[in-house]
Amino acid sequence: MSATNASFARATLLMLAIGTAILVALVLSSLWLVERTQGTFDAIIRERDIRRASANLLQTLTDAETGQRGYILTLDESFLEPYNQALEQIRSEWAEVQALVADRPAKADKLAELGQSIETKLSEMEETITLASAGNQAGAVARVQTELGRELMDRIRIILDMFKEQSDANFQAGVEAQTAANEQLRYFTIGGAAAILLVMGGAIIIITQHVQALSKARREVEYLNENLEERVNERTEDLIRANQEIQRFAYIVTHDLRAPLVNVMGFTAELENSLRSLQAYVLADDKAPSEDEVREARLAASEDLPEAIDFIRSSTKKMDGLINAILKISRDGRRPLKPERIDLKALLEATSASVHHQVSEAGGKVDLDVRVPNIVTDRFSLEQILGNLFDNAVKYKQADRPLSLTVRVMPDIRTLTRIEVEDNGRGIADEDHERIFELFRRSGHQNQAGEGIGLAHVQSLVRNLGGEITVRSQLGKGSTFVLRLPSDLTRVVRS
């Protein structure tokens, strides 16, 4: 699994785990709140039932008392009907009140007192009605006038009103608790929804990034497929150029090294001829050398031998310089590359500082326009390349005007960085644009010392970095060397 896919899998699993945890928390909190709401609702219903039963019991007792007193005062049998109906309900309603408040300590403590008062009230009403039914209306009225019945009803009313007030208070507290639970549920829901939205947003971002990465990879694959033939042609051209360079190198080795070797061989023959003249003079034994032999010996010693030795020395020196130049390029080609991230602006400023004195003393200037902050490449090679180009700009500046050296760094197509080194020097003729990159080849009139290996060395370094170098130049107006280097050498090295 690639690093990108592994990262996507980890991020996706993390988002799923977070989303699952949030959903579990939402479900558990919702269940807890539902359970709490159900308990609160049951308590509210119980308090409502207690209030209703208390009110019904009080109303039924009041109805029974009204029927009792109406019958006692009028002896009208019709008043006994509500009384009798009330008696049938009082027992069941009293039992309901007892059952409802049994688990309410504050109310249960009053049940005994309430029950006793109800029983006494019922006995009082039954007794007065019995007296009135027996014809003792005056006795019944006198019994009612004792205020016992009223006191009992007041006692019953106080207790039942207390039941109702406590139920009302508990009912209100239950409603408030229910409202608070609803608020908590709403906040939990809103918070959970917001958290889920955040997780979904994060998941969408991760998926979008992964899809974009896949799309980018697909586009790169499509681009590579579309340009495969072009790249094959480019590689073929590179191979052809490499083959041509090998042939040119072989020509240089066989031609440029052969020329001084021929000189050495020719002047060795000259030494041999001069040596014969000396031998004829020195090895004359007992006979005197002739005047011609003396003259030829003196000529060989004074002119021929020193001249041959000088030519041999200069030829061997030239051969040594050519061999050293070839070895230098060969060593740079074999040196292992060490890619690192390089601050291009800092590197260019350091390189321009190395030629600042030579440029500024003639009134010149160096301008840097760096639009690519850094590049991953081999520092030593890049320093060698830029140092050679800067040195050449100073070396071949136009004598009648100050040197203006401009370096521009900008992104090139896809993964390349473009570096342009432009000067207003004496320029290069059109026919020499390719020739200047050949080993031991120089362009135009030469008034500077050199062996013609600088730009060949630069081209070798650039190609080692996976790039290319070209030149745009006009004789008498200046030159622009264009480098196109990979922005990340590690990719080139891996490939």
Secondary structure, 3 states (H helix, E strand, C coil): CCHHHHHHHHHHHHHHHHHHHHHHHHHHHHHHHHHHHHHHHHHHHHHHHHHHHHHHHHHHHHHHHHHHHHHHHHCCHHHHHHHHHHHHHHHHHHHHHHHHHCCCHHHHCCHHHHHHHHHHHHHHHHHHHHHHHCCCHHHHHHHHHCCHHHHHHHHHHHHHHHHHHHHHHHHHHHHHHHHHHHHHHHHHHHHHHHHHHHHHHHHHHHHHHHHHHHHHHHHHHHHHHHCHHHHHHHHHHHHHHHHHHHHHHHHHHHHCCHHHHHHHHHHHHHHHHHHHHHHHHHCCCCCCCCHHHHHHHHHHHHHHHHHHHHHHHHHHHHHHHHHHHHHHHHHHHHCCCCEEEEEHHHHHHHHHHHCHHHHHCCCCEEEEEECCCEEEEEHHHHHHHHHHHHHHHHHCCCCCCCCEEEEEEEECCCCEEEEEEEECCCCCCHHHCCHHHCCCCCCCCCCCCCCCCHHHHHHHHHHHCCCEEEEEEECCCEEEEEEEEECEHHHHHHC
